[in-house]
Amino acid sequence: MINIKTLTQTYKKKQILKNITLKIKTHLTILGANGSGKSTLAKAICGLIDYKGEIFLDTTNIKELSLIERAKSISYIPAKLEVYDPYISVEEFVLLGRFAHKENFLDYSQKDRDITKQTLEFLKISYLKEHTINSLSSGEQQLTLIAQALTQQSKIIIFDEPTANLDPRNSKIIAQHIKGLKEFHQIILITHDLHLAHYIENYIVFIKDKNAHYFEDNFFTDENLEKLYGVKFNSLAVVYD
């Protein structure tokens, strides 16, 4: 369980989130307008940015966890693949997900390599293993990011806008994988895509005016969406007329 207590985050003197208190016991989708603070909340949970307040993973403050301990507990998948070496192969990049598990100063073990192989097979991207990262399409890059997170074997996986730059076919593939992973991991999804959020079927947190509004049900109604987004809806579609 993730327990957030009075979380406040400020960037360049601008307050993004204010006094957010939230218990995340199960799968969760975080929605909100662009710039509302969705990714900020996700990065705070992962300890990637500084904040005021407290975030607990079960009973432990995440600031008290080492980077290795944190990596074994939470994986963060960004919206876009960014690597220091564009010529690293897919297999090598995915293997890096095992870094938190390998012995210091030693090479990756056969177990690490077997887990990498199994993950590539599970996501049906073994055929890409020798391809360089910079040769991949957007959809292939997103699958590679998921593969690395799976080899990390953390309990919680956070997806930050996983379909933001994908065509409908690749969006469907990624959505199906995310939904399937709910059986094995606690999933936190950050998205602006209401259709994806509806398909994944998580509880909802909506970020608005620096605050978090929690919904277990009755979120996807035209009336509720109109109230939260400030525009008219008809079955998840924005009404322009």
N, C-alpha and C positions, 0 to 999 in steps of 0.2 A: 504494500500500500504506500502511496505517496501522500504525505500530509503537509500541506502548504499553510503557513501561518503568517498573516499580515505581510504578505510579500509586496514590496514597493520597488520599482525599478525606474531609474532616471537616466536619460542619455543626453549628453550635452545640455544639461540644465532643463531639459524637457521631461516631464513626468510621463512615463508610458503606462505603467500599471500602478494601482494605488490600493494598498491594504487588502490584497486578495487572500482570502482564507478558503481552502478547498481540500477535501479529502478525495483522492482518486483511488477507489478500491477495485475497479474493474476497467474494462476497455472504455476509452473516452475519445470523442472527437471534439476538437476545439475550432470553433467558427468565429467569424467576425469580418468586418469590412477591412479593406486593405489599409495597413498602417495602424490597426487597432491594438496590436501587441501580441498576436498569436505566436509568432516565432520567438518573440522576446520571452514569453512564458515558457516555451519549450526549452530554450537555451538556458534559462534559469534553472529549470528542473534538472538539466544535465550538468549544471555547474560550469557552463561555458562562458557565462557573463556574471558580473558582480550584481548584487542586489541587497536590499535591506529586508529583514524578516528572517524566517526560518523555513527550511524545506527538509522534511524527514523522509527517509526511505525505511519503511517499517518504523523502528524506534531510534534509528541512527540519523543524526544530522548529516546531510550529504557533504558538508564542508569538513567533516571529520574523517571522511573516507579518502583513502589514497586514490590517485588516478587509476591505478590498476584495479582496485576494489570497485570503483565507480564504473569502470568499463565492463566489469563482469556483471554488473547489475543493470546498466542502462546503455542502449545503443541509440545513437542519433543519426538519422538519415536525412541529409540536406536535400533541398529541392534540385540542386545542380551539382554534378560531379566536378570537384576541383582537386587536382593532385599536383604534387611537386614535380613529378616526372611523367610527362605525357606519353613517354615511350615504354612505361612499365606494362607488362602483359596483364591481361585480365586475371590469369591464375595467380600471378605474383601479388596483384592488388588485393584479391580476395583473401589470400593467405595472411595478409597484414592484419586481418580481423582476429587472428590467433595470438597477436602480440601480448595481450594481457595474460595469456595462459602459458607462454613458453618460459623456460628457465633463463635467468639472466646470463648473458654472455654466450649462450649456446644457440645453435641454429634451430630452426623449427623441426619438431619431431615428426616421425612417420604418422603419428596420430593426427597432428595438425594438418599434414598434407592429405590424409585420408578424409578428414572432415571437409577440407576445401574441395576435394574431388566430389564428395557426396553432395555438397551444397550446389555445386555447378550442375550436377546431374538432376538434382531436385528441381531447380529452376529452369532446366532444359536449355542451358547455355554452355554446355561443355564444348560445343563446337567453336566457341569464342576464346577458349582458354589461352591460345597463343597470340591472339590479336592484341595490338597495343590499344591503350585506353583512348588515344586521340583518333583512332580509326572507327570508333563505335558511333552508332546512331543514338539519339536521345533516349529512345526506349531501351536499347541495350545498355546504355550507361546506368539507367535507373535500376535495371535488373542486377547489374554488377554491384551497385551500392547496396542493394538488398542482400546479395550474396555475402558481401563482406560483413554486414551486420549479423547475418545468421551464423557465420563461422565464429563470431564473437560469443555466441551462446548466452546472451544476457537475458534476464527475466523480462525486461521491459524494452520495447522497441518504439521509438518515436519517429514517425514519418512526417516530414515537414514539406507540405505541398508536393506530394510525390507524382502528381499528374500535371503539374503546371505547364510543362512545355511539350506535352505528348499529344499525338493524334488520337482519334477515337479508338482505333484498334489497340494501340499500345496502352492507352488509359484503361481499357477493359482488362488487359492482361495483368497490369499492375494491381488493379482493384481486386481481381480474383485472388491474386497471391496474398494481398493484405488480409482479406477476409479469411482465407484459409489458415493464416498464421495465428489467428485468434485462438485456435485450438491448443497452441503450444507456447504462446507468449502473451503478456499483457500489451495491448496495442494502444498507443496514443497517436491519433491522426490529427494533423493540423492542415486545414484545407479551406479554400473559398468555394469549392465545388459542391453545391448542395446535392447534386445527383450522386456523387461519390459518397458523401456523408450519409445519405439515405440508404444507399446500398450496403454500406459497412455495418449499419445497425448498432452503433455504440450509443451510450449516453452522451449528452451534448453539454458543452460549456460554450457560451457565447460571450465574447469579449466586446464590451461596449462602454464608452466613457470611462476607460481605465479599470473597469470592474468586471467580474466574472459572474455570469448568470447561468445557473445549473438547471438542466432539464433531464428528467428520467423518461418522460414521455410527452406526447402532445406538442412536440416541437415543430414538426413539419405540417403545420396548417397555414393556409394563406393568411389568416388573420394574424397569427403569431409572427410570421416572416415579415409581413408588412409593418408590424409594430417595431420589429428589431432593425430592419434594413431601411425603412422609410420610403419604400416603393411598393406598388401593387404587385401581387403575385397571383398566378393561376396554375396550380399543380406544379410548384417548384420553378415555374418559368416567370421571369420578370415581364410584366405587362408594360409595353412602351406607349400604348395609346391612352 
